[in-house]
Amino acid sequence: MAVLLLAPLIATLTRAEGWTGLRPSDGSALWFTLWQAAVSAALSVLLAIPVARALARRRFPGRGAVVLVLGAPFILPTIVAVLGLVAVFGRSGLVADLTGWSPPLYGPQGVILAHVFFNMPLAVRLIVQGWATVPGERLRLAASLGFGPGDTFRVLEWPMLRAVVPGVFLVVFLICTTSFAIALALGGGPRATTVELAIYAAFRFDFDLGRAAALAGMQLAIGVVAATATLRLSLPSGFGAGLDRPVRRWDSQGAILRLQDVACIAAACLFLLTPLTMVLAGGATHLPDIEASVWRAALRSLVIAVGAALATAAVAFPMALAVASGRRWVDVVAVLTITASPLVLGIGTYVLLLPVTNPLVWALPVTAAVNVLLALPFAMRALVPALRDLTADYGRLSASLGLTGAAWLRVVALPRLRGPLGYAMGLTAALSAGDLGVIALFARPEDATLPLKLYQLMGAYRMADAQAAGVLLVVIALGLFWAFERAGRDADAG
């Protein structure tokens, strides 16, 4: 995995012709990449804080469904969400129909809106975890001292936010710097070109490998700096350990505060569900009219997703076992993939393959391999804790019985790790099915996947056909996630 990650990066940097390969417009692309990522991250975090606070201090029927909705954008295919945003905020979208005013969607504002749509839910989930670290004893003590909502926020919640928010901001910032599909669909032009979009244009339209490689080096530097800052920047909250007992929030019982929390949660759900509902409702009626090329593209996406899921499980399991056994350096490889850009990996792979074969022939395998690399950190995060618990619970017993190697794997490990494995494979399959990255670089017409086909339909203004393809893509992505994850849960139950 280290070779698969580093070889394309080294090839890309080797092919770069120094800064002389760049154009003045590339400086503007760098500035826009950093600016839009900073604005997108700031808005995502600022909007997430009141929603996370409302979820942290309210218990209500359907709360689990709300949390599930907040997790949906993470596995939702990016191009489908873009299609949904167009259906809501586009010139002939829902907002224009209701108000007669069409908000400007294409350009910087569209890129930022789409990034907030995807990353605000992620920020909510991360910040809610921060609220869970506030010991219940502190809240009881605050209530006994007569603290109001403002006092509780100033003394207890603000220190927690000061510790959590910088890391959440940098995570979202890093994601926004490597978001290619959003910039491709809603950006473009001199005012809304990211570094990744410049890489795509230099490779796809100009076939200027030197400039594309120089831009790829720039993108790699952005990712490394942002990832390093994400791992290092953290401020202590100053809280001691609590007893982890649930506590009633006496500081939030007023009718106005209840209304405020309900409004925050309802607005977040409306913002997230409306675009997806528009796509599903508009596309369902056109499903019978889907052309054969869309079905072939769907089959390619299905094959890539399943292949990437199986390969991720085969790679992540032994790596996670090594980390759980004390070889923490193995985890460095998974961490490094966070800094990787799919387009950078694609350019590097093209450079490596070009002297020996036609890289376009390898479009689908390369797409699957890059998705394995990008899914590796998530798979490791699911498997490492489970393997550590397994080692602690069954390590001595397995050693006393002489269970090692394949026997230990068959009798002890796999039966108890099917749940985390199923989740990791389902997540990989969902992300791979909706990926619009490397395939946009390599694809020949006969190799188009469903996300690329959907983008082509949008570019041809065939919005009804695009929505039907979007429905099919959502069914494939979420269906694969459900199938793999359900198989793991059923195996655990058995």
C-alpha positions in Angstrom: 0.0 0.0 0.0 2.9 2.3 0.7 4.2 1.7 -2.8 0.8 2.2 -4.4 0.5 5.5 -2.5 4.0 6.9 -2.8 5.0 5.7 -6.3 2.4 7.9 -8.1 3.2 10.9 -5.9 7.0 10.5 -6.6 6.3 10.1 -10.3 4.2 13.2 -10.3 6.8 15.3 -8.5 9.5 13.9 -10.8 7.6 14.8 -13.9 7.0 18.3 -12.7 9.1 20.9 -14.5 9.5 23.2 -11.5 7.6 26.4 -11.0 8.3 27.3 -14.7 5.5 24.9 -15.7 2.9 27.0 -14.0 0.8 29.8 -15.4 -0.2 33.1 -13.7 -3.8 31.7 -13.6 -2.6 28.8 -11.4 -1.8 31.3 -8.6 -5.5 32.3 -8.7 -6.5 28.7 -8.6 -4.4 28.2 -5.5 -5.9 31.3 -3.8 -9.4 30.2 -4.7 -8.8 26.7 -3.3 -7.6 28.0 0.0 -10.2 30.8 0.2 -13.2 28.6 -0.6 -12.0 25.9 1.7 -11.6 28.4 4.6 -15.0 30.0 4.0 -16.7 26.6 3.5 -15.1 25.2 6.7 -16.0 28.3 8.7 -19.7 28.3 7.6 -20.0 24.5 8.1 -18.7 24.8 11.7 -20.7 27.9 12.6 -23.9 26.4 11.3 -23.1 23.0 13.0 -22.6 24.4 16.5 -26.3 25.3 17.2 -27.5 22.1 15.7 -25.0 20.0 17.7 -25.9 21.9 20.9 -29.6 21.2 20.2 -28.9 17.5 19.7 -26.7 17.3 22.8 -29.3 18.7 25.2 -32.5 17.2 23.7 -33.9 13.7 23.8 -37.0 13.2 21.6 -38.7 10.5 19.6 -36.9 10.2 16.2 -33.6 11.5 17.4 -31.9 8.4 16.0 -33.4 9.1 12.6 -32.1 12.7 12.7 -28.6 11.4 13.5 -29.0 9.0 10.6 -30.0 11.9 8.3 -26.8 13.7 9.4 -24.7 10.8 8.3 -26.3 10.4 4.9 -24.4 13.1 3.0 -21.1 11.3 3.8 -22.0 8.2 1.7 -24.3 10.1 -0.7 -22.7 10.3 -4.2 -21.3 13.8 -4.6 -22.7 14.3 -8.1 -26.2 13.3 -6.9 -26.1 15.9 -4.2 -25.0 18.5 -6.8 -27.9 17.5 -9.0 -30.2 17.9 -6.0 -28.8 21.4 -5.2 -29.4 22.4 -8.8 -33.0 21.1 -8.5 -33.5 23.3 -5.5 -31.4 26.4 -6.1 -31.0 26.3 -9.9 -32.7 28.7 -12.4 -35.7 26.5 -12.8 -35.4 25.0 -9.3 -37.7 24.9 -6.3 -36.6 28.2 -4.9 -37.1 30.0 -8.2 -40.6 28.5 -8.5 -41.7 29.5 -5.0 -40.1 33.0 -4.9 -39.5 34.0 -8.5 -35.9 34.6 -7.7 -33.1 32.4 -8.8 -30.0 32.5 -6.5 -26.7 32.4 -8.2 -25.6 28.7 -8.0 -22.6 28.4 -10.4 -19.3 29.9 -9.3 -17.8 30.5 -5.9 -21.2 30.6 -4.1 -22.3 27.3 -5.6 -19.0 25.6 -4.6 -19.3 26.9 -1.0 -23.0 25.9 -0.8 -22.3 22.4 -1.9 -19.4 22.1 0.6 -21.6 23.3 3.4 -24.2 20.7 2.4 -21.7 17.9 2.7 -19.6 19.0 5.6 -22.0 20.7 8.0 -23.5 17.3 9.0 -19.9 15.9 9.5 -19.1 18.9 11.7 -22.3 18.4 13.7 -21.5 14.7 14.4 -17.9 15.6 15.5 -19.0 18.5 17.7 -21.8 16.4 19.3 -19.1 14.0 20.4 -17.3 16.9 22.0 -20.5 17.8 24.0 -20.6 14.2 25.2 -17.2 14.7 26.9 -18.6 17.3 29.3 -19.0 15.3 32.5 -22.5 15.1 33.9 -21.2 16.0 37.3 -20.1 19.4 36.0 -23.6 20.1 34.7 -25.2 19.0 38.0 -22.9 21.3 39.8 -23.7 24.2 37.4 -27.4 23.6 38.0 -27.0 23.6 41.8 -25.1 26.9 41.5 -28.0 28.4 39.6 -26.2 28.7 36.2 -28.3 29.9 33.4 -27.8 29.0 29.7 -25.3 31.8 29.2 -23.3 30.9 32.3 -23.2 27.2 31.3 -22.0 28.1 27.8 -19.3 30.4 29.1 -17.9 28.1 31.9 -18.5 24.6 30.4 -19.4 24.6 26.8 -17.1 27.3 25.5 -13.9 25.5 26.7 -15.1 22.3 25.1 -15.7 24.1 21.8 -12.3 25.8 22.0 -10.8 22.4 22.2 -12.9 20.7 19.5 -13.7 23.3 16.9 -10.1 24.0 15.6 -9.7 20.3 14.7 -13.1 20.1 13.1 -12.4 23.2 11.1 -9.2 21.8 9.7 -10.8 18.4 8.9 -13.5 20.2 6.9 -10.9 22.5 5.3 -8.8 19.5 4.2 -11.9 17.8 2.6 -12.8 21.0 0.8 -9.3 21.4 -0.7 -9.6 18.0 -2.4 -13.3 18.2 -3.5 -13.1 17.7 -7.3 -16.6 16.8 -8.3 -18.2 19.8 -6.7 -15.7 22.2 -8.4 -16.2 20.4 -11.7 -20.0 20.7 -11.7 -20.5 24.1 -10.0 -17.2 25.9 -10.4 -15.0 26.7 -13.4 -14.2 30.0 -15.0 -11.4 32.3 -13.8 -13.2 33.1 -10.5 -14.0 29.5 -9.4 -11.2 27.2 -10.4 -9.6 25.1 -7.8 -6.1 23.5 -8.1 -7.7 20.1 -8.8 -9.9 21.6 -11.5 -6.7 23.2 -13.0 -5.0 19.7 -12.8 -8.0 18.2 -14.7 -7.9 21.0 -17.4 -4.1 20.8 -17.9 -4.3 17.0 -18.3 -7.6 16.5 -20.0 -7.7 19.4 -22.4 -4.1 20.6 -22.9 -2.3 17.3 -22.1 0.4 19.3 -20.5 1.9 16.7 -18.2 4.5 19.1 -16.8 2.0 21.7 -15.7 -0.4 19.0 -14.4 2.4 17.5 -12.4 3.5 20.9 -11.0 -0.1 21.6 -10.0 -0.3 18.1 -8.5 2.7 18.9 -6.3 1.0 22.1 -5.2 -2.1 20.1 -4.3 0.0 17.6 -2.4 1.7 20.3 -0.4 -1.7 21.8 0.6 -2.9 18.3 1.7 0.2 17.6 3.7 0.2 21.0 5.5 -3.5 20.8 6.3 -3.3 17.2 7.5 -0.3 18.0 9.7 -2.1 20.9 11.2 -5.2 18.7 11.7 -3.2 16.2 13.7 -1.3 18.7 15.8 -3.7 21.5 16.6 -5.7 20.9 19.7 -6.5 23.0 22.7 -7.2 21.4 26.1 -10.6 21.9 27.6 -9.5 21.5 31.2 -12.3 19.1 32.1 -11.6 16.2 34.4 -13.1 12.8 34.1 -16.8 12.2 35.0 -18.9 9.1 35.7 -20.4 9.1 32.2 -24.0 9.2 33.6 -26.7 10.9 31.6 -27.9 14.1 33.1 -30.9 16.4 32.6 -30.1 19.8 31.2 -31.7 22.2 33.7 -30.2 25.1 31.8 -32.4 24.5 28.7 -35.9 23.9 29.9 -37.5 27.2 28.8 -40.0 27.4 26.0 -37.9 29.8 23.9 -34.8 27.5 24.2 -36.9 24.5 23.2 -38.2 26.4 20.2 -34.7 27.5 19.3 -33.4 23.9 19.4 -36.4 22.6 17.4 -35.9 25.2 14.7 -32.1 24.4 14.4 -32.7 20.7 14.0 -35.7 21.2 11.6 -33.7 23.7 9.5 -30.8 21.3 9.2 -33.0 18.4 8.2 -34.8 20.5 5.7 -31.6 21.7 4.1 -30.2 18.1 3.8 -33.4 16.3 2.8 -34.9 18.7 0.3 -32.3 18.3 -2.5 -32.2 14.5 -2.2 -36.1 14.4 -2.2 -36.2 16.5 -5.3 -33.8 14.1 -7.1 -35.6 11.0 -6.0 -39.1 12.4 -6.8 -38.1 13.8 -10.2 -36.0 10.8 -11.3 -38.3 8.0 -10.2 -40.9 8.7 -12.9 -38.2 8.6 -15.6 -36.6 5.3 -14.5 -38.3 3.3 -17.2 -36.8 5.6 -19.9 -33.2 5.1 -18.8 -31.1 4.3 -21.9 -28.8 1.3 -22.3 -25.6 3.3 -21.9 -26.7 4.4 -18.4 -27.3 0.8 -17.4 -23.9 -0.2 -18.7 -22.3 2.6 -16.7 -24.2 1.4 -13.6 -22.8 -2.1 -14.1 -19.2 -0.7 -14.3 -19.8 1.3 -11.1 -21.2 -1.8 -9.4 -18.2 -3.9 -10.4 -15.7 -1.1 -9.2 -17.5 -0.7 -5.9 -17.6 -4.4 -5.1 -14.0 -4.9 -6.2 -12.8 -2.0 -4.1 -14.8 -3.2 -1.1 -13.2 -6.7 -1.2 -9.7 -5.3 -1.8 -10.1 -2.9 1.1 -11.1 -5.7 3.4 -8.2 -7.8 2.2 -5.7 -5.0 2.7 -7.1 -3.3 5.8 -7.5 -6.4 8.0 -3.8 -7.5 8.2 -2.8 -3.8 8.5 -5.2 -3.3 11.4 -4.1 -6.5 13.0 -0.5 -5.3 12.9 -1.5 -2.0 14.5 -3.5 -3.8 17.2 -0.4 -6.0 17.9 1.7 -2.9 18.6 3.2 -2.1 15.2 1.9 1.5 15.2 4.1 2.5 12.3 1.8 0.6 10.0 -0.9 3.1 10.8 1.3 5.8 9.2 0.4 4.5 5.8 -3.3 4.8 6.4 -2.8 8.3 7.8 -0.8 9.3 4.7 -3.7 8.5 2.4 -5.7 11.3 4.0 -3.3 13.8 2.3 -3.7 12.1 -1.1 -5.8 13.7 -3.9 -7.5 11.3 -6.3 -6.4 13.4 -9.3 -2.8 13.5 -8.0 -2.8 9.7 -7.8 -4.4 9.5 -11.2 -1.8 11.7 -12.8 1.0 9.8 -11.2 -0.4 6.5 -12.2 -0.7 7.7 -15.8 2.9 8.8 -15.8 4.0 5.4 -14.5 1.9 3.5 -17.0 2.6 5.6 -20.1 6.0 4.1 -21.0 4.8 0.5 -20.8 1.1 0.5 -21.9 -1.9 2.6 -22.8 -3.1 4.0 -19.5 -6.6 4.5 -20.8 -7.1 0.7 -21.0 -6.5 0.6 -17.2 -9.1 3.2 -16.3 -11.4 1.0 -14.3 -8.7 -0.9 -12.3 -6.9 2.3 -11.5 -10.2 3.9 -10.3 -10.8 0.9 -8.0 -7.2 1.0 -6.7 -7.4 4.7 -5.9 -10.7 4.1 -4.1 -9.1 1.4 -2.0 -6.4 3.9 -0.9 -8.9 6.6 -0.1 -11.1 4.2 1.9 -8.2 2.8 3.9 -8.3 5.3 6.8 -12.0 4.7 7.4 -11.6 0.9 7.3 -8.7 1.1 9.7 -10.7 3.3 12.1 -13.4 0.6 12.1 -11.1 -2.4 12.5 -8.3 -1.3 14.8 -10.5 -0.8 18.0 -12.3 -4.0 17.4 -9.1 -6.0 16.9 -7.6 -4.5 20.1 -10.7 -5.6 22.1 -10.5 -9.0 20.4 -6.8 -9.4 21.4 -7.5 -8.3 25.0 -10.5 -10.7 25.3 -9.2 -13.8 23.5 -5.4 -13.4 23.2 -4.4 -15.5 26.2 -7.1 -18.1 25.6 -6.0 -18.4 21.9 -2.4 -18.8 22.9 -3.2 -21.4 25.6 -5.2 -23.4 23.0 -2.4 -23.1 20.3 -4.7 -21.2 18.0 -2.5 -19.2 15.5 -2.5 -18.3 11.9 -5.3 -19.5 9.7 -7.0 -21.4 12.5 -7.1 -18.3 14.7 -8.4 -16.3 11.8 -11.2 -18.8 11.1 -12.3 -19.7 14.6 -11.7 -16.5 16.6 -11.2 -13.4 14.4 -13.6 -13.5 11.5 -16.7 -14.6 13.4 -16.3 -11.7 15.8 -15.2 -9.1 13.3 -17.8 -9.4 10.6 -19.6 -6.4 11.9 -16.7 -3.9 11.6 -15.6 -5.6 8.3 -19.1 -5.3 6.9 -19.2 -1.6 7.9 -15.8 -0.9 6.3 -16.7 -2.8 3.1 -20.1 -1.1 2.9 -18.6 2.4 3.3 -15.9 1.6 0.7 -18.5 0.3 -1.8 -20.7 3.4 -1.3 -17.9 5.8 -1.7 -16.5 4.0 -4.7 -19.8 3.8 -6.5 -20.3 7.5 -6.3 -16.7 8.5 -7.1 -16.1 11.1 -9.8 -12.3 11.5 -9.7 -9.8 9.4 -11.5 -12.4 8.1 -14.0 -12.9 11.7 -15.2 -9.2 11.7 -16.2 -8.9 8.3 -17.8 -12.3 7.5 -19.1 -12.9 6.6 -22.7 -16.6 6.8 -23.8 -17.0 3.0 -23.4 -15.5 3.1 -19.9 -17.8 5.8 -18.3 -19.1 5.0 -14.8 -22.5 6.0 -13.6 -21.3 9.3 -11.8 -19.5 10.3 -15.0 -22.5 9.5 -17.1 -24.7 11.5 -14.8 -22.3 14.5 -15.1 -22.4 14.2 -18.9 -26.2 14.2 -18.8 -26.2 17.3 -16.7 -23.8 19.0 -19.1 -26.2 18.2 -22.0 -29.0 19.8 -20.0 -30.9 16.4 -19.9 -32.0 17.0 -16.4 -34.8 14.5 -16.3 -32.5 11.7 -17.5 -29.8 12.9 -15.1 -32.3 12.7 -12.2 -33.2 9.1 -13.2 -29.5 8.2 -13.3 -29.2 9.9 -9.9 -31.9 7.7 -8.5 -30.1 4.6 -9.8 -26.8 5.8 -8.4 -28.3 6.4 -4.9 -29.9 3.0 -5.0 -26.6 1.3 -5.9 -24.5 3.3 -3.3 -26.9 3.1 -0.4 -27.9 -0.5 -1.4 -24.3 -1.7 -1.3 -23.7 0.0 2.0 -26.8 -1.5 3.5 -26.1 -5.0 2.1 -22.5 -5.2 3.4 -23.3 -3.6 6.7 -26.4 -5.8 7.2 -24.4 -8.9 6.3 -22.0 -8.1 9.1 -24.7 -7.4 11.6 -26.6 -10.6 10.7 -23.4 -12.6 11.1 -22.8 -11.1 14.6 -26.4 -11.9 15.6 -26.0 -15.5 14.5 
